[in-house]
Amino acid sequence: MSEIEKIKKLRQSTGAGFKDCNSALKESNGDLDKAAEILRVKGIAKASKKMSREAKEGVIAISSNGIKTSLIEVNCETDFVAKNNDFVDFVKELSELNNLCSSSREKLNQSIMQNGITVEENLVNLIAKIGEKITIGILKTIENQNSQNFTYQHSVIKDNVSKLGVIVSLETNQKNDEINVFGKQLSMHIAASNPLALNSDDIEKGVLDKEEKLISEELKNSGKPDEIIKKISLGKLKKFKEENSLMTQNWVMEPKKKVSEILNEMNIKDLRVKEFIRVKIGD
């Protein structure tokens, strides 16, 4: 096998660049297996150096098999890499594996990809090849009995890869066009309105405490009596809960009505919103 053929074969098996493959082959005296190991070690070293950086860009991918639907966030350092074909293809395959693993990070990392090596190893190789920190962020699988999942993606880069992703699960035994339309519209509503929880009671205490503190700071120099300040504070907190809970938000398609009112008007027995997830790069 000629030197060029060896470099080509090494590039195909490792994904490393021409210069790195050429250097590894020289170091291993032309032994392909040793050269691959040299590249693997160097790749780990390169990846380790990059892990101290921030990775605030990236993409969201959603995959479904009709029973369960999964979302995965993969972060990188720049928007340029987020649109890189190697990165996007990696995320697309990763998304399908994540759905198979039901968003188990441990299982996903050890899953074998199409090139015959694990996700974990491919991630290290991709970091070494692209030259940026790449991390697997949020993982979420939604699978409920007697339910249908609906999705929406915004700022799509390619196929099921985007900058914003939503999955919403509707609990119902029925299947019809009305439910399909509502499910799609609801996922779009969630994308646009960014609810923090399904109901006000589900909003995290830490979020409410932070908002209460902000309200107090806003009112403390108002000069109003403490009793009046307390009433205003309670009113503002109630409004915050309503505006950030899915069921009490104004329906984006008909803002004079709440999401819960639209659901009731459909008059479909046992139809209810079970759960949802919304992830946006940069949030």
Secondary structure, 3 states (H helix, E strand, C coil): CCHHHHHHHHHHHHCCCHHHHHHHHHHCCCCHHHHHHHHHHHHHHHHHHHCCCCCCEEEEEEEECCCCEEEEEEEECCHHHHCCHHHHHHHHHHHHHHHHCCCCHHHHHHCECCCCCEHHHHHHHHHHHHCCCCEEEEEEEECCCCEEEEEEEEEEEECCEEEEEEEEEEECCCCCHHHHHHHHHHHHHHHHHCCCECCHHHCCHHHHHHHHHHHHHHHCCCCCCHHHHHHHHHHHHHHHHHHHEHHHCEECCEEEEEHHHHHHHHCCCCCEEEEEEEEECCC
